[in-house]
């Protein structure tokens, strides 16, 4: 059965931190040969629209 390594735990922690407090945006996880090699976080700032 699959056994999770310490490195995998660290990657999951980074992903959890990237998602935390994210209001609008995306988290992109790049996987190469079955291994997470990169995590990108894109945060968008939304401003309320004023009625004219």
C-alpha positions in Angstrom: 0.0 0.0 0.0 1.1 3.6 -0.6 3.2 5.0 2.3 3.4 8.7 2.6 6.9 10.2 3.1 8.0 13.2 5.1 8.5 15.1 1.8 4.9 14.3 0.7 3.7 15.6 4.1 5.6 18.8 3.5 4.1 19.2 0.0 0.6 18.7 1.4 1.3 21.3 4.0 2.4 23.8 1.4 -0.8 23.2 -0.6 -2.9 23.7 2.5 -1.1 27.0 3.2 -1.6 28.1 -0.4 -5.4 27.5 -0.1 -5.7 29.1 3.4 -7.3 32.6 3.3 -7.6 32.5 -0.5 -10.8 34.4 -1.3 -10.5 34.5 -5.1 -7.9 32.8 -7.2 -6.4 29.4 -7.9 -3.8 27.0 -6.8 -2.0 25.1 -9.6 -0.1 21.9 -8.8 2.4 20.7 -11.4 3.1 17.0 -11.4 5.9 15.3 -13.4 6.3 11.6 -13.5 3.8 11.2 -10.7 5.7 13.6 -8.4 4.6 17.2 -7.3 7.4 19.4 -8.7 5.7 22.9 -8.4 2.9 24.7 -6.7 1.7 28.1 -7.9 -0.8 30.4 -6.1 -2.6 33.1 -8.0 -4.6 35.5 -5.9 -7.1 37.9 -7.4 -8.2 41.1 -5.8 -11.9 41.8 -6.2 -13.3 45.3 -5.6 -17.0 45.9 -4.9 -18.8 47.7 -7.8 -20.5 51.0 -7.0 -23.9 51.7 -8.4 -24.1 54.8 -10.6 
